[in-house]
Amino acid sequence: MPRAKGGRRRSRAPKRAAQRLAEMRSQLLDIEAPLRDAMHYVQALHFIGTGLIADYDDAGEPVAAVAHAASERLEKVKEIWGRIHESGRTTRKKRRNQS
């Protein structure tokens, strides 16, 4: 009985997926420092706003309000970043255990 041409071919999908995951992990690490810096800048703006409020300057309230809103949004971004980062670490641990 004739054999089929070629043998079983291994899919390249796992290798490609691993490469994409490595690229994503690298990009996530690139995001960490600017995210932390942005959070520090927003915190500084909040301090400026509250300082102006303490000096009875009417310009302080809008500054503090904008800083607070930006801080909430950045906190959400930080949470999302943390979940993505954790899922990458979990995937890496699973892959090590399978080897």
Steps between C-alpha positions, in 0.01 A plus 500: 500500500652835399584748772363849494741764378679675780471416864306666771568866497528687822304817527692824532214654696641429850835652400332808353281534807805482725673769294195726518475446873867592541447816294194594705689441825779726376253771405330472839830558672550804276167639626581463869740793540292761309190387689676544834629843387151609394364397837768708674423804281130472580580470869713816475212683332271388780746639757517828308120523491459426869777750579318768306176409679681531835607853398136584415580524128196424281724343234581209731167318480503441123863386513426256782183376325682432172784331686252281686321397178831425327615302803188281488553427130867424548414266785271306265780481243734375773248230600463386138877499458531291816247243378671469163840474663375234743340297221833502314680378811239227552533387138878488533475287817261259328737466207793425732301232682407333171863472390 
